[in-house]
Amino acid sequence: MPHVTHLCIIPFGVRRGLSLESETPFMFTLARTVNGKPAFARGADQDVSHLGPGLTATGLFETDGELYVYGAISGRVDAARLIIAPGGVVDGDVVAQDVRIAGRFSGRIFAPHVTIDETGNVKGRVFHTTVTVAHGARIDGRMPWRPQSYFETLKELPETYA
């Protein structure tokens, strides 16, 4: 069972919000193993980070674990697993092994496994090997299939076309 450490990280371009219930700042939550070292393996000891609903962040976000987005991100996300919660927003590029969208996404996704929940709203391109779309999900864009080997050899993202 990982030990959870709470850090209040406010990098350039991030706006801190307050919880209406508790009137306390939202924080990133970074999971660590009991010995304080990051847990990079998938499974129970995987790093888990949360971007709270009161945060808006811009830039590059990298993790070898999971990233839960309840707030808003504009930029690029590289993660083992990305979960955009209801009310969460991601605008930009995503590179991950597994993506689950229950909020809003605009941009490009490069992930072998993608799930779009009934509350999900996707605008852009979803490069995938398998995709699951729930009844009621909204999609405006393309969802081109790619073999698993495409993601294993992906070193740089393709250029964006106007």
N, C-alpha and C positions, 0 to 999 in steps of 0.2 A: 504494500500500500504506500503510495508516494506521500511525502510530507509536503504541505502546501505553504509557500511563502508568499506573502502579499507585499508587492512593491508599488509605490506610486511613481510611475514614470510619466513625465510630461515632456517629451522631446519637442523640438522645433516644429511648429505647425499643428500642435495638438491643443484642443480646447478642453478644459476640465469642466464637467457638469456636476450637478448635485442631485442626489436621490430625493424624490419628493417625500418618500416615507421616512428616511433616516437623516436627511440633511447632511450626509457625509459624502466626501469625494468618491467617485468611482475609481477603481484601480485596475491595472493589469494584474492577473493572478498567475504566477509562474510556479508550476509544480516541480519539486525536487525530490530525489530519493532521500531516504532517511540520513544517509551520510553526507548530504549536501551537494552531491554531484548530479548533473543533469541526467535524466533517464531518456536515452535516445532510442531504445528498443520499442517497437510497437507492442502494445498490450497494456497490462495493468500499470507498468512503470513508465509509461510514455509521458513526455512533457505535455502539459496542458496550459494554454494561455487564454485569457479572456480579455476582450476589449469591451468595456462596459457601455451601456446605452447613453451615457452622458459624454462620451468621448468621440471626437472627430479627429482622425489622424491622416497624415499625408506622408508618403514615402515608400521605402522598401521594407517589407516585414518578412523576416526569415525565421523559421523554426523547424527543428527536426521532429516536432511533435504535432499536437493538435492546436488549432487556433479557432476559438469561438468568437464570432463577431456579433455583438448586440448593438454596437454603435455604428460609426461610419468610417470606412477606409477609402482613400483615393490613392492609387499607386499600384505597386506590385506586391503580391503575396506568394511566397515560396514556403510550403508547409507539407508535412506528411498527410495531414487531413485538415480541411477547412470546413467549418460549419457556419453558415450565415443564418442566424436565428431570425424568427419573425421580428420585424422592426429593424433588423440589421441591414446595412447597405455596403456594398463593395463596388467600386468603380475603378476598373483597370484590368491588369493581367493577373491570372492565377495559374501557378504551376504546383500541382499536388498529385498524390496518389489517389485520394478520395475526396470528393467535394459533395456537400449536402447543402441545398439552398432552400430555405424557408422564408427568406427575406427578399431583398432586391439585389440583382447583380446586373452590371452593365460593363461590357468589355469582352475579353477572351479568356476561356478556360482551357488549360492543357492538363487533362487528368484522365487516366484510364477508367475510373469509376465515378460517375456523376449521378446524383439523385436530386430531383426537383420535386419538392413537396407541394401540396395543394395550395399553400400560401405563397409559393415561390414565384418570382417575377424575373425573367431573364431576357436581356436585350444584348445581342452580340453573337459571338461564335463559341461553340462548345465542342472542342476536339476531344473525342472519347473513344474507348473500346466498348464499354457498356454504359447505357444511360437508362435511368428509370424516371418516368414522368408521371406524377399523380394526376388524377382527374381534377381539374380546376386550376392547374398551374398555367401561368401565362408565359409564352415564349415568342419573342420577336427576333428572328435571326436564323442562323444556320447551325446545324449540328453534324458536322462531318465526322465519319467513323475513321479511326486510325488503329492499326495493329499495336499490340503491346510493345513491340520492338521500337516503334516510333518514339514512345515516351522514354524508353531506356537509353536511347541515343540522342535525345533532345538536349543540346548544349546551349544553344542560343535561340531565342524566340524569333519566328519569322517577322519580317517587316510588316507594319500596318499599311494596308492599302486604303487610299482615299475613296 
